[in-house]
Amino acid sequence: MIVYLNGDLLPRDRARVSVFDRGFVFGDGVYEGLRAVPRRGGGGNTRIVGLRGHEERMAEGLREARIDWDVRRLGPESERLLAANSMLDAFVYWQVTRGTPGEGAPVRQRVPGTAMTPTVFAYCSPQPPLDSFAAPACKSAVAIRDIRWEMGRLKSISLMGNVWCAMHADAAGADDAILIRKRRGEGDGLVGEGLATNVVVVTREGEVCTPSLDSVPILAGVTRAILLRERPEIRERAVRASELRDAREIMLIGTTTMVASVTRLDGAQVGDGTPGPVAHSLLRTLVDAIRSRRDV
């Protein structure tokens, strides 16, 4: 595997980062996951799905974290990395940390110093081609209270909250978790997101909806944005946990997940236990949007 580190492409066993890098010591950084697909017409070239959305989301996270890095490098540097690994259909992970304190500077100071150069790291891994997404994948999930920090819109590399939720789901025999925002004393709670996905629900009445960004602090998914543009009937609003449990269909959507159906929730069957018509339709829409380059 060839990885990217601070502008260089090098074998993974030669990549070195300081143990005092604030990404390691504090989890002080942001990340972005991209999906690459072959360009139409072949020629060995790739393109990044929804690149502008990924640039905007990462730029917002870097602004909030006050880390200076030009997100316009995501596209061309991803292409360099993919070419070095001879990959066309791939996942590309980018991580930008605040960097390492200089000589003599405190290494455990929470307020960061100003004389630091960001550490920029990326790798890529193969993904199934678009043609393989003929039907939504089936997943089981549990609905659990969201115990993570409240800045859900910042794609921080501090993922211990997600790790805890993933372990909880695994212990319950489930593939994923759907996180419920519930304040003390509230009876119901609001649907947030999956461990690495956004959620789409078909209610008992047949309404197709997804949690709005102002109802709960969740990530503004790029796949979510593509589907909202393509399918204006999807309503953005607060979604109650009770609606999730009564839903006809529950879907998880994301960069590598594409569209997957939750067919079991908390051990109970959702709908008839198979991917429903809306899931099939949304997957066809997403694949077509990517093929036709309407994701940009």
N, C-alpha and C positions, 0 to 999 in steps of 0.2 A: 504493500500500500504506500502510495506517495501522498504526503500531507502538505498542507500550506501552513507556514509559520512566519509571520512578520515579513511577508513578501517573497519568501523563498519556498521552492518546492523541493522536498527532500524525503528520503525513506523514513517511515515512522520510527524506526529504531535510532535514528539520528536526531529526532526532534527533541529539544530540551527547553524547559521552562523553569525559571527560578522557583525554589520552594517558598520564597517570600513574595511571589506574585500575589497580588491582592485577590485574584480569582481563586487561588488555592486557600489563602488564609481567611478571607472574608466571604467568598462567593460574590465578589464585587465586579460584576460584569453583566452583559446581556448576550443573548444568543438568538439565532434565527435558523430555521430548517427550511430548505428549498427543495423543490422537485424539478429535476431536469428531464426533458423528453427530446427525442430527435426532431430536428427541424424538418419540415415537409420538403420532400425532394431529395432527402438523404444527403450524401456528401460528407458524412462523418461529423456533422456539426450538431450541436445541441442548443436548446434554449431553456430558460428558466420560466416555469409556469408562474404567472402572477407576479412578475419581478417588481413592478412598480409598487404593488401592495406590500411586498416584503421590505422594500427599501423604506417606504413611509413608516411602517411599523417599527423597524429597527431604528430609524432616525428618531422617532418619538421616544423609544426606550433609552437611547444614548443621551438625548437631551435631558430626560428626567434624571438619569444617572450622572449627568455632567461629565461624560466621557466624549472626547473629540476624535471621531473617525468618520471618514467620508464613505457613506453607504453606496455611492455611485460605483464603488469598486466591486460590489457584490457580483454583478453580472459578468464583467470581463475576467475577474479573478476566478470565479467559479468555472468559467469555460477553460481557463488555463489548467485548473486542477483536474477537471474531467478529462481533458485531452491527455494529460500526463498519466492518467489511470486507464485510458482507452475505454471510457464509459459513456454511454448515451442515455439510457434510462437509469436514473440514479437519484439518491437522496444526498443533499449537500448540507452539512452542518457547519455553521459559522459561530464562533464565540469571540467576543471582544471584551477583555478585562481592562481594568484601569492601569494595570502594569505593575512594575516593581519599584519600591522606593529606592532612591539613590543612595550612594555610599554615605553612611553616617546618619541617614534619616530613620526615624522610628519605623519599625516594621509592623507594629501592632497598634497603630494610632488610627482610631475610627474616622476622624476627620482627615481625609486624604491630603497629602501635600500637592503642590502644583507642578513640580518638575518630574512628571512621570510620562513615559511613552506607552500607549496602550499595547497590550499583547494581543495579537490577532492570529487565531488558529482556525483551520478548517480541514475537514476530511470528507470523503464521499464514499458511498456504498451502493451496490447495485439494487435496483428496484424492478418489479415486474413491469412489462410493457403495458401500454394503455389497452391493447387488444385483450389482455387477460382479465380486464374488469368487465366481464359480461353480466355479472349478477352481484348484488351486495353480499359482502361477507356476513356471516352470522356471529354474533357475540352475546355473551351473558354479562350482566352488570349488577352491581349493588348500588343502592342510593344511600349515601352517607353524608353526615354533616360536614360541611367544608371547614376544616380546621386551619387552613392555610392563612397566611397574612393577607391583609386587605387590599394590597396594591396588585390586584389580579391582572391589570392591563400591562404591567411591566413584565416583559418576558425575561425575568431574572434567571441566572444560572443556579440560584439557591433553591434547589428542588427537593429539599428534605420533606416538605409537606406533601408533595406528590408521591415521593417514595413511600411515605407512611401510608397514604391512601391506597397505593398499589399493593402494598403488603397486606393491608386489610382485605382488599378485594380477593387477592390470591388465597388467603386463609379461608375465605368464604366460598372458594371454588369458582370464582367469577373471573372473567377476562378483563374487566374494566370497572371503573367506578364513576358514577354520576354524582357530582358534588352539589349538595343542597346548602344554600345560605340560610341559616336559621338563627335568629337572635334569641337570647334567653327569654323565656316566657311566651314566645310565639308558638302557635299550635301547628302551623303548616310548613312554612318555609318556601323559598323560591329556588327554582332550578338554576344552576350555574353552568357548568361545563363538564366534560369528561377529563380524564387524566391528561390527554394531549389532543383533545378534539373539542369542537362545538357540538351542541345538541339541537336536533330538530325533532319536534313532536307532532304527531297527528292526533288531535284530541278525540274524545268520544263523539263529539258532534261533527268531526270531520275537518276542523280547521287545522291548517298547517302553520306552525309557529315555531319561533326560536327565541330564546331569552334576549331581550334588548340589552344593549351595552350600558344603559343608564338604570337598569333594574337591579343588576348585580355586577360586581367588579370582575369581569371576565375578559379574556383575550379577544381582540377583534380579529378573528381568523380570516386568512386570505381566501381559503376555500369557501367559507361562509359568505364573504363579500361577493365572490363570483356567482354563487347560487342565488343570492338576493337580487343581483342585477338580472340574472337570467330568468328567474322565477318570481316575479313581483307579487304573486299570490301568497308567498311566505310572509307571515306577519311577524314583525319584531315587537315583542311585548314581554311583560313580566309573566313567567310561567310558574304556576303553583306546583308544589310537589305532589299534591293530590291529583292534578291533571296528568302528571307523569305516570302515576300508578294506574290511572284509568285509561291510558292512551291506547289507540288502535295500533299505532306504530311509533317506535322510538329509533332515531338514527343518530349515529356519531359521524361527523364529517371532519376531514382534515387533509393535510398535505400528502401524507402517505396512506392514510386510511381511506381516502376518497369518500365513499359513502358506505357505511356498514350499518346493518340492522341489529338492534338489541332485541333478541328474541326471547330472552329470559331476564327478568328483573327481580332481584331479591328472591330468586328461586321460583318465581311464578311466571307462567307463560305470557308473553305479550302477543296479543292478537291470536293468530292461529299457529304461532310458533315458527313461522317462516318469514323471510323478507317480504314486505307488503308492496302493493302497487306504487305507492308514493316513493319508497326507497328505490325501486327499479327505475322509476321515471327520473328521479333526481340524479341517479348515477349516469343514466343515458345523457341527460342534459350536461352534466359536468364533463364527461368524456368528450362530447361533441364540442363544448366550448373550448376545451384545451386543443383539440385537433384543429379547430377553426380559428385559433388564436384570438378568441373573444375574452380570454382571461387577462389580457394585458391592460 
